[in-house]
Amino acid sequence: MNRIKIRLLGDGRRGYRRIVRFSRVKLVKGNLIVDCPTSNDASALLRQFGTDLHLIAKRLKIIETIEIQSNGETIYQPHPVGFICGESL
């Protein structure tokens, strides 16, 4: 899993990298789960840095969906890579 987290940290803006660095990351059957330390981080990851996350995840062909959690609780249900809050990349 460390390889995926390193790839996710390879690009993106400073705020995005800070959130991902302190989050737990796991991949379960094509679903990337980013477990943020706080619900505010989870919200910022999707709303402010969602494009960063999706563009980087899109390059990793093994990721099909992205789920964002806070302390193990799902905040944003799994959604396809390239689809952010009603927008398509």
N, C-alpha and C positions, 0 to 999 in steps of 0.2 A: 504493500500500500504506500510505502514511502515514495516510491517512484511516481505514483499518480500525484501525490501532494507536491512533490518537487516540480512536476510539470505544471501544476496549477499555479505555483508560485513563480514560474518562469517569466510571466508577462503580467500585465495589468497595472493599474494605478496603485499608488502607495496605500491608500485606504483599503483597497481590495486585498492587497498582499498582507496587510496587517490582520484583517479579519481571518483570512484563510490560514495564516501562520498559527493563530491561536485556536483554530477550530480542529475538531477531529474529522478525518475524511475516510470514508470507506466506500467500497464498490460492491454491490450485491446484485448479481445477475443483470448487469448493465445499468443499474440504478446507482448514480453517484449520490451519496448522502454526505452533506456538509453539516456537521453538528457544531453550531456556533456557541460561544460561551454565554451570550446573553440574547434575549429576544430583540433588543435594539440592533445588535450586530446582524442577526438574521434578517431583519427588515432592511437594513442598509445594504446587505449583500445582494438582496434581490432588487431593491428599488434604485440604489445609486450605482451599484457595481455589477448588476445582472448582466449587462452587455459584456463586461470583461470575462465573467465566469463562463458565459455561454460560448463566446468566441474561442476561448481556450479549450473548453470541453469539446467543442465541435471538432477540433484538430485531433482529439484522442478518440479514435474510431470505436473503442470498446464502450464508450458512454452513450447510452440511449436516452436516459431520463435523469433529471436532477431533482433532488428533494432537499429542502433546507429545514434543519431542525435547530432547536435551542435546548440544550441540556437533555437530549434524548427525546424531546417531544416535538412532533412534526408541526412546523409552523406553516410551511408551504408544501402542499402535496406534490408528488412527483409530476413533472411536466417535461415534455420532449425537449431535447437540446435544440436551441434556436427559437424557442417560443417563450417570450417573457411578458407577463401581464397583458395578454391580448395582442402583443406585437410579434411579428415574425422577423427573424434575422435573415 
